[in-house]
Amino acid sequence: MEDIPGFVRKAWNAQSTEGCRWSTPFPDALISLVKGGAPLELRLTPNRVVPTRWFSSSGAVAGLDVLALACGGGQQVPLLAAAGARVTSFELSDVQLTKDEEACARHGLGVRAIQGDMRSLKDIPSDSQDLIFNPVSNVFCEEISSIWSECARVLKPGGRLLAGFVNPAFFLFDHHHLEETGEPRVAHKLPYSDLSSQDPADLQAQLDAKVCLEFSHSWEEQIRGQCAAGLAIADFFEDDWDAESTKLQGWMPMYAATFAVNVDVWGD
């Protein structure tokens, strides 16, 4: 497949239009509460709330320039704006961007919306962002080193990258067998790619159904990749999912999140 980002955009437009979990805007009442001063609770992974100390030394986002990188539609973006951040929403899916803009407009909140591939943040100036908030999304990218280098470029010195990602071990298993029997069975080598690891008929069915392509990335790509870009990992946590989403629930953590600081540890 030559145009993976193009397919991913169409797939997420379709999933967002259908109203999947990650594309259903948060209730207006919740946004109003945060706008009124209620504590900001954000998630990089399905369940764990991000520690507020990850946002800034004060724990607040008010007054910060925040890049919401592939955050879903009408979810994290309006909450960040309601908490006083100057937010740029960067999304591949135009449907997701529209949901962010509409949610913010309903509450009189400003947001800058940019459509693009997260591997190239060319429309965002260097040294311009205090914080990048990136929930699980690089699983939809075939290559991720450019994501980390671009994040490092647009962050101010001392700026923070908060990123969530999938445990690569999740992709070892035959999930069709798991759903049918409840028993994990190792079926794939890592790194996993929907394009090369599936039966051709299953892949074609996925493409026809506009179900988004997924790619596993090693811990070295996720952790060392950030370090190689000049980002120092300051904190880390793991997270699970839920039994409705996968029968692997309870077997292992399925997600992780990192807090990294742009300190250019390697110098120029």
Secondary structure in CASP SS format (residue, H / E / C, confidence):
PFRMAT SS
TARGET T0000
AUTHOR 0000-0000-0000
METHOD secondary structure of the structure
MODEL  1
M C 1.00
E C 1.00
D C 1.00
I H 1.00
P H 1.00
G H 1.00
F H 1.00
V H 1.00
R H 1.00
K H 1.00
A H 1.00
W H 1.00
N H 1.00
A H 1.00
Q H 1.00
S H 1.00
T H 1.00
E H 1.00
G C 1.00
C C 1.00
R H 1.00
W H 1.00
S H 1.00
T C 1.00
P C 1.00
F C 1.00
P C 1.00
D H 1.00
A H 1.00
L H 1.00
I H 1.00
S H 1.00
L H 1.00
V H 1.00
K H 1.00
G C 1.00
G C 1.00
A C 1.00
P C 1.00
L C 1.00
E C 1.00
L C 1.00
R C 1.00
L C 1.00
T C 1.00
P C 1.00
N C 1.00
R C 1.00
V C 1.00
V C 1.00
P C 1.00
T H 1.00
R H 1.00
W H 1.00
F C 1.00
S C 1.00
S C 1.00
S C 1.00
G C 1.00
A C 1.00
V C 1.00
A C 1.00
G C 1.00
L C 1.00
D E 1.00
V E 1.00
L E 1.00
A E 1.00
L E 1.00
A C 1.00
C C 1.00
G C 1.00
G C 1.00
G C 1.00
Q C 1.00
Q H 1.00
V H 1.00
P H 1.00
L H 1.00
L H 1.00
A H 1.00
A H 1.00
A C 1.00
G C 1.00
A C 1.00
R E 1.00
V E 1.00
T E 1.00
S E 1.00
F E 1.00
E E 1.00
L C 1.00
S C 1.00
D H 1.00
V H 1.00
Q H 1.00
L H 1.00
T H 1.00
K H 1.00
D H 1.00
E H 1.00
E H 1.00
A H 1.00
C H 1.00
A H 1.00
R H 1.00
H C 1.00
G C 1.00
L C 1.00
G C 1.00
V C 1.00
R E 1.00
A E 1.00
I E 1.00
Q E 1.00
G C 1.00
D C 1.00
M C 1.00
R C 1.00
S C 1.00
L C 1.00
K C 1.00
D C 1.00
I C 1.00
P C 1.00
S C 1.00
D C 1.00
S C 1.00
Q E 1.00
D E 1.00
L E 1.00
I E 1.00
F E 1.00
N E 1.00
P C 1.00
V C 1.00
S C 1.00
N H 1.00
V H 1.00
F H 1.00
C C 1.00
E C 1.00
E C 1.00
I C 1.00
S H 1.00
S H 1.00
I H 1.00
W H 1.00
S H 1.00
E H 1.00
C H 1.00
A H 1.00
R H 1.00
V H 1.00
L E 1.00
K E 1.00
P E 1.00
G E 1.00
G E 1.00
R E 1.00
L E 1.00
L E 1.00
A E 1.00
G E 1.00
F E 1.00
V E 1.00
N C 1.00
P H 1.00
A H 1.00
F H 1.00
F H 1.00
L H 1.00
F E 1.00
D C 1.00
H H 1.00
H H 1.00
H H 1.00
L H 1.00
E H 1.00
E H 1.00
T H 1.00
G C 1.00
E C 1.00
P C 1.00
R C 1.00
V E 1.00
A C 1.00
H C 1.00
K C 1.00
L C 1.00
P C 1.00
Y C 1.00
S E 1.00
D H 1.00
L H 1.00
S H 1.00
S H 1.00
Q C 1.00
D C 1.00
P H 1.00
A H 1.00
D H 1.00
L H 1.00
Q H 1.00
A H 1.00
Q H 1.00
L H 1.00
D H 1.00
A C 1.00
K C 1.00
V C 1.00
C C 1.00
L C 1.00
E C 1.00
F E 1.00
S C 1.00
H C 1.00
S C 1.00
W H 1.00
E H 1.00
E H 1.00
Q H 1.00
I H 1.00
R H 1.00
G H 1.00
Q H 1.00
C H 1.00
A H 1.00
A C 1.00
G C 1.00
L E 1.00
A E 1.00
I E 1.00
A E 1.00
D E 1.00
F E 1.00
F E 1.00
E E 1.00
D E 1.00
D C 1.00
W C 1.00
D C 1.00
A C 1.00
E C 1.00
S C 1.00
T C 1.00
K C 1.00
L C 1.00
Q C 1.00
G C 1.00
W C 1.00
M C 1.00
P C 1.00
M C 1.00
Y E 1.00
A E 1.00
A E 1.00
T E 1.00
F E 1.00
A E 1.00
V E 1.00
N E 1.00
V C 1.00
D C 1.00
V C 1.00
W C 1.00
G C 1.00
D C 1.00
END
